[in-house]
Amino acid sequence: MKDYVEPNANEEEEEESSIITLTDEDGSEVDFEFLDLIEYEGNEYVVLLPVEEDSDEVVILQLEETGDDEESYIGVDDEEVLTAVFEIFKEKYKDDFNFAD
């Protein structure tokens, strides 16, 4: 799982657009549609949908405050956490999305 850092985060810009651009550990920029922020066991996780890929799979990253209004997004390796966060997301949006079982 890759870690992402959001360059030049600006809260007003994030609120205006649901598309965020993250830079992966290789320096490549990747666009995602922000779907939700889920709190689970004292941590916050973002649920993102890749924009450029024709994908029906979401990406779940842990949000980490790095100070000075900066955020980092960290890949989650724990399958139990990923499953729990995705189940919360599915329950919250069961009327908005068609989830495959």
C-alpha positions in Angstrom: 0.0 0.0 0.0 1.4 3.4 -0.9 1.5 6.4 1.3 0.3 9.8 -0.1 1.0 13.3 0.9 -1.3 16.2 -0.1 0.8 19.1 -1.4 -0.2 22.6 -0.5 -3.4 21.6 1.3 -5.9 24.5 1.4 -9.1 23.8 3.4 -11.2 26.2 1.3 -10.1 24.5 -1.9 -10.9 21.1 -0.5 -14.4 22.2 0.4 -15.0 23.6 -3.0 -14.0 20.5 -4.9 -14.3 16.8 -4.1 -11.3 16.0 -6.3 -8.0 15.9 -4.4 -4.5 15.4 -5.9 -2.1 13.3 -3.9 1.5 12.6 -4.5 2.6 9.0 -4.1 6.0 7.9 -2.7 7.4 7.8 -6.3 6.5 11.5 -6.8 3.6 10.8 -9.2 0.4 12.8 -8.8 -2.8 10.9 -8.6 -6.3 12.4 -8.6 -9.0 11.0 -6.3 -12.6 11.8 -5.7 -13.1 12.3 -1.9 -16.1 10.2 -0.8 -16.0 10.4 3.0 -14.1 10.7 6.2 -14.7 7.8 8.6 -13.7 7.8 12.2 -12.8 4.3 13.6 -11.2 3.4 16.9 -9.8 7.0 17.5 -8.3 7.4 14.0 -9.7 9.0 10.9 -9.7 7.4 7.5 -10.5 8.9 4.1 -12.4 6.9 1.5 -11.3 7.9 -2.0 -12.1 6.8 -5.6 -9.4 7.0 -8.2 -10.5 9.4 -10.9 -8.3 8.4 -13.9 -8.7 4.7 -13.5 -11.9 3.0 -14.6 -12.1 1.5 -11.2 -15.0 0.5 -9.0 -12.8 0.0 -6.0 -12.2 2.6 -3.3 -8.9 3.5 -1.6 -8.9 3.8 2.2 -6.1 5.8 3.7 -5.5 6.8 7.3 -5.4 10.6 7.9 -2.5 11.8 9.9 -2.1 15.4 11.0 1.5 16.4 10.5 1.2 20.0 12.0 1.1 23.4 10.4 -2.3 22.6 8.8 -0.7 19.8 6.8 -2.0 16.3 6.4 -0.6 13.0 5.3 -2.4 9.9 4.1 -1.0 6.6 5.1 -1.7 3.2 3.5 -3.5 0.8 5.8 -2.1 -2.7 6.0 -4.5 -4.1 8.6 -7.2 -6.0 6.7 -9.5 -5.9 9.8 -9.3 -2.1 9.9 -9.9 -1.8 6.2 -12.9 -4.1 6.4 -14.3 -2.3 9.4 -13.9 1.1 7.8 -15.4 -0.1 4.5 -18.4 -1.7 6.3 -19.1 1.7 8.0 -18.9 3.4 4.6 -21.2 0.8 3.0 -23.8 1.2 5.8 -23.7 5.0 5.6 -24.1 5.0 1.8 -26.2 1.9 1.2 -28.8 4.0 -0.5 -26.4 6.0 -2.7 -24.1 3.2 -4.1 -24.6 -0.3 -5.5 -22.1 -2.4 -3.6 -21.0 -5.8 -4.9 -20.9 -8.5 -2.4 
